[in-house]
Amino acid sequence: MLIASDASLAPLYYKAGNLYKAREYKSEAIDCYQTILENFGDTALAPKALKELNSLGVKVNLPQTPTVTE
């Protein structure tokens, strides 16, 4: 669903996800929120998208950062 990887598009995906969710188009909302996590994970909307996915019953496995042992 990603059109371009420009970070300024993240708010549009979030708003679209919210609209889909409000209209009960669950799969479309999930697609929008997942697009944010996959392509705009470093933006402030990523935690919000994660929260929305959780509220829709989607279990998200985020990549774990390796722990450094000395």
PEJORA-V25107 format. One line per field, one symbol per residue. ss: DSSP state (A for helix, B for strand, O for the rest). psi: psi as a letter, one per 40 degrees, with the letter a starting at -180 (. if undefined). burial: # if it has 9 or more other C-alpha atoms within 8 Angstrom, else .. A space follows every 10 residues. Layout:
ss = ???
psi = ???
burial = ???
This chain:
ss = OOOOOOAAAA AAAAAAAAAA AAOOOAAAAA AAAAAAAAAO OOOOAAAAAA AAAAAOOOOO OOOOOOOOOO
psi = ehdifhdeed dddddddddd ddefgddddd ddddddddef eeieeddddd dddddeehhh hihihiihi.
burial = ........## ..##.##### #...##.### #######..# #...##..## .###...... ..........
